[in-house]
């Protein structure tokens, strides 16, 4: 379109030179408009890029490094050779680093090597300098991820000097990919463009047949083509999405990809983890029980349990704070509060090896050496841990063999704790005179006791859950906790009510996928689930046409996050792997942030629809005026410069103002939009065409009134053309308020979107200015209007408002009558 404008400016200039009329105004104005459009485009794109770059900084992974004898979290780009990294399960490796200490370390290097098998790493051995990187067992490489164990490593290469960086340098840069929404808009614009160019060609031919001036006809046809196509729409959409995403970042949701914004508004199911998302993630040890019931924290069993809990633990005390996983932090804090100092214990106890916690095994074990005795300490799920226990310890420290009665007592104890919404961990141990291999650690253990931890629900989540239900979104709890604990919290939050049911992972295993998919909407709580179960749950909901948002924080959650329509990773507790697999990162790990994100996503999608609605309906109005005038053999109702001016004034500012329209306070009381629907449904197209025809008809009518009743020369109706020009511009500005909402403007308010109000005042002032100021009369070929003519212009310009309000009133009336008819 810009090329066509430049060609038309060149042709206009050439004909002016040939005719020696020195009328270069058209050429100058067209060039000015091209420059203004370019400036607006540059500003919009720079704002979008700035917003996206800000988000990239916000979502930049944090890395734990040892500096000045303290562990600090620093941004990935600040890592330098020589930094000491501390890495644990779920972390992404951000640089090439040499391992200096490790424990049961297994790494996934598929991004670098293409092999999916896990690779065991350690700090043992010195390798030849020519050893292939795939065989360097003492090195960690950038882009790999820690799947098991932990490590300390020193950075040797960063950025493009890493092995993955060397590969990246061989690749050509790819063009920026468009979002699905932009592709839809571009395809629609192409269809519209072809149609409008065809109409412009018809207008040009009709003008020639009517023996109109060739230059004038050519300029009108080209001006119409350029004015009718919403060429600024992609830039408007980009800036709306980018600014919306930036606003979401302020509300603790970092959107990693723009398409996620488009999907947000369509979410129908939210699968949320319990711990930290629905609850406060402030685990506190509130109860300890032996095999026979509650015990005091300072009793023999209580003391033993706290000691073992702090040793079978990877949390660390750093000054006045404790760093680590919430459950382990709670165990360590409880031990410290009861004078159990982990640092003192570590002086006597030397850790030999560890089997990290695994979501499938639901256990963690460590092997320590105390003088000449090797001690195994295991913590985990009571039902799993009991199966590998052979003995139990009583209050006096005596060890006896487990029997059915003791096992039943222990089960009654942890069921009772779970029914009180406590998360329950079991602690066991065993001693050996010889060192043990990994496969020998988790058997024939001595049951020590049960630890009850409380993680209360977040106070704001109950309101957010109800908001979901009102919006037609099904909230679902997915947790590895016991079903009794999950059910209690789900009932308290309003997730589990009515006919909704709870189900465990073991029960899911007994259902075929077909039956599970058929019954999936009957369940609102999924307890004791594994990563495989999470995948099955997501796929089951999606098979029923649901648009699924899924939360997660661990490595085990990554497949489900990737499979979901919207993966939401936890920003505080989430691993780098989970964040990399997600679309959105919740910086506060809060369920209510997801609901707020959906609300904002719906608002952004609605604003884009409003912008498209406005631009296309007003552009159709411009086509109608010019096309109908030619078909009726009337003199040209608008000049090319007038069309271009209307397009510039009525497209840029009102469209951008509509794009940042405040979110409707009732948007979360509507059902989700169907994901398969196109942006331009039949009803929207119907409204766009009807409104465009009406705006065009008004402009043509005012032009005709001015030409017949006020112009002396019917063949050169300067007054009629001026009246039609002003009416068309003002009616489009008024129409921007009509498309804001399906509700009456008297309910939504004129001043709710002040940006739209200011754009209306500014653009209306500019539109009137080109008529009132004499110097602009020569440029835009207008004339000064009298009082009566202005009254007609204002009346017909605001008629779009009255007609729109009448239409909304009739629709409301019909909508109110419909339920009564059904009830009768």
N, C-alpha and C positions, 0 to 999 in steps of 0.2 A: 504493500500500500504506500509506503514511503517512496519507493521507486516511481510509482505511478504519479504521486504528488510532484516529485521533482521533474518528471517528464512534462507534466501539465504546466508547471511553472516555466520550464524552458520553452515550450510551444507558445505560451502566452507572451513571453518576452520576445520571441522571434517574430510573431505576428505583429506585435506593437512596433518593432523596428521596421518591418516591411511596410506597414501602413503609415509609418511616420506620425503616429498619433500621440506618442510619448506617454501612453497610458500603461505605466509599469506597476500600478498599485496591486493588481491581482498577483503578479509574480512575487512582489515583495511580501505581501500578506501570506501567501502560501509558504514561502521560505521561512517566514517568522513562525508559522504554525508548526512546520516540521522541526524547527529548532526547539520550540517550547515543548513539543511532544517528546523530543529526545532528552531534554533536560529533566522533564517529569519522570521519564523512564529510568534515567540514570539515578535520580534521587530515590525512586522506589526500589530499584534493584540494590542500591547501596544500603538502604535501610534493611532490606531482607537479608543481605549478606552479613551485615553487622549483627542482626538478631541471631542468625544461625551460628556465626562465629562465637558469639557470647555463649550460646547453648553448648557448643563443642567444648568450650573451656569449663563450663559447669559440669559436663558429663565426663571430663577427663579423668581416667582412673587414678586412684591414689595408691601410693606404694609405701610400705613401711621400710624405713631405713634407719640404721644406727648412726647417729651423728652426735658428737660431744657426749658420748656414753649414754645417750638417751634415744629411745625409739621415737621416731617422728613419722607422720604421714605427709608425704610430699607428692606433688603432681608428677605425672609420668615424664613430662618434658624437662623436669628439673633433675632427673637422674643423671649422674656423671660417672665415668670410670673411676673405680676406687670406692664407690659407695658399697656399704654392707647391707644386703637385702635380707629381710626375714620373710619367708614364704611358708604358707600352710595350705591345707586342702582347699581347693576352689579358687586359688589365686592364679591370675595370668602372669606369666613371666614377661617383664617389660624390657629386658635387655639381655644380652649374652653375658652370663655370669659363671664363675668357677665356684663349685661347691666346696665349702670349707667345713661344713658339718651337716649331717642329715639323719633322719630317722624314718625307716621304712618308706623311702621316697619312691613314688611311681609317677611318671610324667607322661602326658599325651602330647606327642610331637607331630600329629597328623597334618597340621597346617604347614609344617616345614618339610616333612619327609613323605607325606601321602600315605603312610602306614598307620592303620587304626589301632594297632596293638600298643598296650602300655609299655613304657620303657622304665626299667629299674635304674636308679641313679644313686651314686654314693661318692664320697670324697677319697676313696681308696685308689691307690695306684697313680703312676705317672705315665702318660701316654706319649707316643712318638708325635712330633710336630706335624707329620704328614697324615695322621689318623683322620679318616673321614668324619665329618661332624656327626653323622648318624651313629658312629661307634664311640663317640666321646662320652663315656659314662660318668665322667666327673664334671660335665658342663651342663648348664641349663641355657636354653636358647629362647630368644624373644619370640613371642606368639605361641609358645607351648603353655600348657596349663598343668597345675599340680592336682593330681587326682587323689593320691593318698600320701599321707605322711607330711613331714615338714622339713625345711632346710634353711640353712644360712649360707649365703653366697656373696662373693665379691664381684662387682660389675667390671667387665673387661672391655665391652664394646656397647655402644648405644646407637640408636637411629639407623641411618643408612649404612653404617659400618657393621651392623649385625648380619648374621647369615640370612635372615629373612629380608633385611634391607638390601643385600646384594641381589637377591632375586627380584625384589620390587624395582630396583633400578633398571632391570632389563625390560620392564613392561612399559608400554606406551600409556600415557594418561588417557583415561576414558572420559568421554563427555559426561556432564552432569545429567543424571536420569530424571525424567519428568515423573511427577506423581500421577497416579491413575486419574485423578480429578483434572489435572492439567491436560492429559491426553484426551479426555472426554471433551473438554472445552475447546481444545485445538481442532479436534475432528468436527465438532459442531460449527466452529468458526469457518472451517474450510467449506462446509456445505453452504453456510450462509454467504460466504464470500463468493462462491461460484454463482449462487442464485442472484445475488445483488449485482454482480458484474454483468450477468445476463440481462437483468432489468435495466441497468444503466445503458447497456448497448441498445436495448429496445428504445429507451428514451432518446438516445442520440439519433437513431434512425428516424424515429417519429419527428424529432426536431428538424431534421433535414427535409423530410417529406412536407413539413409545414413551411419550409423555406425560411426558417429562422436563421439568425446569424450563426455561422459555423463555429466561430470561436466561443461565443456565448453558450451554444448548445454543448460543445465539447467540455467546457468548464463546468457546466451544471451536471453533466453525466459523470465526469470524474469526481467532482465534489460530492455527489450523491453516493457514489461507490465508497469513497473514503469515509464519509460521515456515517453511513449506514452500518458499516462493519465495526464491532466493538474491539478495535485493534489493541486497546489498552487493557483488555480483560485479563490476559495471562499475568501481566504485571500487577494488576489489582488483586488477583487471587493469591499470587505469591506473597505480596505484602500483608494481606489479611491473614494468611496461614502463619507467616513468620512472626507477625506481631502477636497473634493469638498464642503461638507456641511460647513466645517470650513471657506473655502474661501467665501461662501455665507454670513456667519455671518459678515465677514469683509465688505461686501457690503450691510449691514443693513437688511439682511434677515436671521432670525433664523429658521432653519428647525427642527421641533420638532420630526419628524419621518423619518427614511431613505427612506421608500417607497414613500414619497412625492417627493423625488428627481427623482425617476423613472417616476412618473406621470407628473412632471413639463414639461418635454420635449414634452408631447403629448397634452398640452392645446390648445384648439381651440377657446374658448370663455373666455374673462375676464369680469366678472360683477363687476364693481367698484362703490363704494360709491363716491359721489361728494365731500362733505365737508371734507377737510383735506387730501384727497387722490389725487383727481384731482386738488383741489385748495390748497392754502397755509395754510388754517385753521387759518388765522389771521384775525378773524372777527373784523370789525371796524364799529362803528355807524357813518354813513355818512349823514343821513337824518331823520328828524322827520316831520310827517304830522298830522294835525288834520283832522276833517271831511271835511274841506274846502280847504285843500292844505298844502303846506310847511309852517313850522313855525320856528322861531329862537329857538336855544337850551335854551336861557334864557327867552323865553316868558312864559306866564302862562301855556300853554299846554305843551311846551317843558320841563319846570321845573317839572311839574306834572308827565309827562311820564318818565323822568329820575329818579325821586324819586321812583316811583312805580316799575320801572325796576330794581333798585338796591335792593329793599325790596323783590320782588318776585324773589329771587335769592339765590343760595347756594354757590356762589363763596366767597372766603375769601381773604383779604389782609394780606399777610405775609411778613412784612418788605417792601422791594421795589418791590416785585412780587405779582402777583395775581394768586391764585390757584382756579381751577374750570373748568367747561365745557366752550369751546370757546365762545359760544354765550352769556352765562351769564357773562363771563369775560369781553366781549366787552361792555355789558350794564353797568357793574360796573366801568370800566375804563372811559367810557363816562361821567358817573355821577361824578366821582372824578375830572375829568378834568374841569367840569363845577361847581365845588365847592359844589357838593352834597355828603356829607360825610355819608357813610352807618353806620359807627360806632356811629356817633352822632344820627342818626335816630333810631338806635337800642336801644339807651338809653331811648327814649320816646316810641318807639313801641316795645311791647313785643309779640313775636311770640307764638301763641297758638297751631296752628296745620297746617298741610300741606297736600295737595294732590299732590304727585310728578307728574312730566311730564310723560305721557304715550303715546307711539307711536300710539296707536289706537285713544285715545281721542285728542291728539295733544294739550294738555292744561296743565298748572301748576297753582295751586292756593294756596295761603297762607292766614291764618287768623291771624290778629294782634289785639292787644288791646291798645288803646290810651286813657288814663284816663278812662272814662266810655263808650267810643265808641268802637265798634268792627268793624274793617275794613277788607274787603275781597279784595285781589288784585289778578288778574288773567292775565296771559300772554299766548299767543299761536298763532296758525294759524288764520289769519283774517277771513277766511270763516267760520271756526268753532266757533270762539269767537263771531262773529256778531250774530249768531243764539241764543246765550244765553244773549245778550244785549237787554235791553228795553229802555234805555235812552242814551243820549250823552251829552258831556260837550263842551261848546263853549269857545272862546278865553277869554271871561270875567268871566269864571267860572260858568256860568249859566247852569243849567241842564234842558234839554227838552226831550220830548218823541221822540223816533226814528220814522221816517216815510219813505216811499218808496223813496222819493227824496234824503233824507240824506243818506240812505243806498246805493243808486246808486252812490252818490258822493264818499262815502268811498270806494266802490268797484273799481271805476275808479282810485282812488288814489293808491290803492295797486296793481292794474293791471299795472298801469304806472310804479310804482317802480319795480315790478317784471320784466317788459320788459327791464329794465335797468340793469339786472343781480343782483339786490339787493335781499337779503333774507329779507322777511317782517314779522315782529311780530306785533301783536296788543296787546294793554294794556287796561284793564278795571278794574273797582272797584265798591264797594258799601259799604255803612255804615249801621250799625245796632245798636240799643240800647240794644239788648240782644245777648248772644253768640249763634252761629249757629252750627248745626250739619253738617256733611260732605255733605249730600245730599242737603243741603240748600245753599251751598256756590256758586255753579256755575249756578245761574239763576238771572234774573232781574238786570243785571249789567249795569254800566254806561260806555259807550265807551269813552276812554280818548284820544287815538291817535295811530298812526302807527310809527314803528321804522324800518328804512331801514339799513341793514348791508351788507357790501361788503366783499366778500372773493375771491380775484383774483385768476385765475388759476396759477398753478405752471409753471414757464417758461420752464422747461425741459419736461413737460408732452406732449406737442404737438409733439415733436420729437419721444417720446416713443410710442405715438398712431400711428404715421406713420410707425414706426418700426413693430408694431403689425400687421398692415394691410399688409405690405410687407411680413410678415412671415405667412400669411394665418390665422391670429388670429383675431376674431371679438371683438373689444372693445365695451363695453356696459356700459352706465351710469344708475345707480339705485339710486334714491334720494327721500327724503320726501319733497323736495322743490317744488315750483310751476313749472308747465310745461314750462311757458314762460322763467323763469330764467334758468331752466335746458337746454332748447333748445338753448338759447344764448351762454351759456358756451360750450355746446357740439359742436356747429358750430365753435366756436372759436378754439377749440382743434382738430377739424377734426373728431370727433366721429360721428357726424350727417352730412351726405352729400349724394349726389346722390338720390337714391330712398328710403333711410332709413327714418323711421318715428318715432314719439314720441307718447307715450300713457300714460294715467293716471291710477291710481289704480281703480278709479270708472269705467273706460272703460273696464279694465280687468275683473271686476266683471260681466260685461254683456256678456262676451264671455265664451262659454263652454270650458272645458279643452282641448277637442279634437280639436276645432277650434283654440284655443290659441296655441297649439303645432304646428299646421299646419302653422300658420302665424308668429311664434315667430322670425324667422330670418329677417322679414321685419322691425323689431323695433330695434333701437339702444339707445333709451332713455325711461326710465320708471320713471315717476314722481308721487309724492303724493302717494307713495306706503306704505303698512303695512308689517309686518313680514310674514303674510300669502301670500301676493303677491310675496315676495321675494322667498318663497318656490315654488310657482307656476312657477315663471320665471326659476329657476334652474332646476326644473323637466321637464319643457317644452324643454329647450335646451338639456338636457340629453336624452330625449325621441327621439331626432333626431340624436343621436349618438355623440353629442358634448362632449368634455372633458372640464368641467367648473371650472374655478378658480373664487372664490367669495371673496370679501373683506367685512369686517364688524368690528364694534367696540363695539356695545352695546349688552346688554342681548338679545334684540329682534332679533339680527342678528345671534345668536348662532345656531338656527335650520337650517338656510340656509347655514351657514358655515359648519355644519356637513353634510348636504345633498350634498354639492358640492364635486367634485372630489378633489379639492385643496382649503381648507379654509385658507384665509389670514387675520389674525387679526392685528389690529393696535397696535403697541407697545407703542406709546405715549399716545393716547387717548382711547385705547381699554380697556374694562373691563376684569377682570380675567375670567369671564364666557366665553366671546368671545375667549380669548386666549386658554382656556382649550378645546374649541370645534374646534380649528383650527389646520392645519398642519404646517403653516408657520406664523411667527410673523414678521411684518415689523417694524423695530425699528425707522424708520423715517416717517412712515405713507404715503409713496410716491408711486404713481402709477408706476413711472419709475423703482422702485426697483422690482416690480413684473415682468416687462419685462426683466430686467437684470437677475432675478432669472430663468425665463424660458430659457433665452439664456444659462445660466450656466448649467441648468438642461439638456438641449439638448446636450450641450458639454460633460457632464459627461456620458450620455447614449451612445453617439457616441464613447467615449473613451473606455467604457466597451465592446462595440461591436468590436472595433479595437483589444482590448486585446484578446478577445475570438477568433476572426478571426486569429490573429497571432499564438496563442498557438495551436489551433487545426490544422491549415494548416501545421505548422512545425512538429507537432507530427505525422501527417499522413505521412509526408515525411520520418520520421524515420522508420515507419512501412513498407513503400513501399520498402526501401532499403533492410531490413532484409528478408521480405517475398519473394520478387522477387528473391533474391539470393538463397534462399532455393528451390523455385520452379524451378529455372534454374540449380539446383544442383551445385552451385558455393560454394567455401569455404566461411565461415562466413565473411561478409564484415566488421562487427564491433563487438568488444568485449563488454561485459556487462558494464565494467568500462567506455569505450568510450561513450556508449549510455547515461550512467548516467551523465557523465561529460557534454556532449552536452546539456542534459536536464537542468542541473543546470546552465550552463553558458547562454544558449539562452532563458531560461524561466524567470528567476528572474528579472534581471536588465532591459532588453528591455521591458518586459511586464509591469513593474511598470512605466517605462518612458512613454510608450504609454498611460497608465492610467491617466497621468497628462499632456497630450498633450494640448497645447493652443487651446482655442475654435476657430474654423474656423470663420473668419470674415464674411463669407457669410452664416452662419448657420441660421440667421434670415431672409434670403431671400428664404428659402425653406418652403414648406408646412409642417404642423405638421405630425409626424409619427402617423400611425393609432394605437390606443390603443389596438386593438384586435390582432395585429400582434405579433407573437412570436419573440424572439430575433433571432432565427435561421430561417429566411425565406428561401424559395427554392433557391432564387438567391444567398444568402450568402453561403448556403451549396454547391451550384454549384462551386462558387469561391474557397471555402475552399478545396474541394476535388481536383479540377483541379490544384490549386497551390501546394497542398501537393504532388500530383502525379508528378508534374514538379520538385519540390525540391528533391523528392526521386529519380527520374529518373536521375537527374544531379549527385547526390551522387553515384548512382550505375554505371553510365557511367564513371565517373572519376576513381572509384575503378577498373572497368574493364580495362580501358586504362593503369592504373598503373600496374595491374596484368599481362597484356599481353606484354606490351612494356618495362617495367622496372624491373619486378621481375624475378629472376632466378628460384625460386621454386614456381611453380604454385599452389601447395597444401598449401603453407604457404606464401601468398602474403603480406608480411609486408609493402612493398612500396605502393602497391595498397590500402591496408587497411588504411595506414596513409593518403594517398591522399584523399580517400573517407571520412575519419573522419574529416579532416580539411575542405574539401569542404562543407560537410553537415553543420558543425558548422558555417562557415563564410556565406554561402548562407542564413541561417536562420537569421543571424544578418542583412544582407542586406535587407532581406524581411521585416524586421520591418519598414523600411522607405517606402516600397511599400504600406503597409496597412494604413499608416497615412491619406491618402486622395485619393479621386477619381480623383483629379487633378494631373497634372504632378508635379514631385518633383522640376522641374525648376521654377514652379510658387509658390509652397508652401515654398520652401527653405529647405536646409539641416540643417541650424543652427537655425531654428525657435524653435525647441524643443531641447535645449542644453542638457537636461538630457538624451535624446535618443542618441545624438551625443557622449556624454561622455561614456554612457553605451556601445555603439558600439566600441569605442576606447579601453576601458578597457577589454571588453569580447574578442575582436579580438586579443589583446595583450596576454591574457591568453591562447587563443586557439593556437596561434603560439608558445607560450612559452613551451607548453608540447611537441612540436616537436623539437625545437631548443636546449633545455637544456637536456643534456645526462641523468641526474638522473631521469627526468620525462619519458624518453624513456622506462626505465625498468618498471615503474609503469603503464603507459598507453599503453605499448607494441607498441610503434611507433618507427620511425627511421628518421634520418635527410634526408631532401629532397634536390635535387640539383636545380639549377637555372631554368632549363626547367620544372621540375615538379612543382615548385612554380608558374611559369607563367600559366601553365594549371590550377592549383588550383584556382588562382586569377581570371583568365578569366571565368571559369565556375561558380565560386561563385558569380560574378557580373552579370552573364547572367540572373539571376532572375530579376535584375533591368531593363535590356534592354527589356526583354520580357514584363514586367509589363508596361513600358513606351509605348511600341508599342501597347499593348492592350488598354491603356487609350487613345492613339491618335486615334485609330480606333473607339472607342466608341464616342469620341468627334466629329469625322468626321460624323459619322452616325447621331448623335444628331443634328448637324447643318444642315444636309441635310433634315431631317424629316419635320421641319416647312415649308421649301421652297416647298416641295412636297404638303403639305396640302394647302399652299397658292395658288399654281398653280391649 
